């Protein structure tokens, strides 16, 4: 008697970031600026590093200045690798 078991591949943890929407001028795409506070490698002082991410917004709900949570996803275009999860604050 052999048992057939379906072994589903566990999905890896996807990175999430919280940032501020700086642009909504593209169709179904938002630009989110993420600011990280990290120690300087030599001087150990806390410095701010910012990075902009292109994120997919299917319903075009986010507006400029909104605080949003984005999640890593498969490549959707040449620059888009993130998707909008939720709008935290309008």
PyMOL commands that set and color helices and strands:
alter all, ss='L'
color gray80, all
select strands_A, chain A and resi 16-26+29-39+46-56+67-72+82-89
alter strands_A, ss='S'
color yellow, strands_A
deselect
rebuild
show_as cartoon
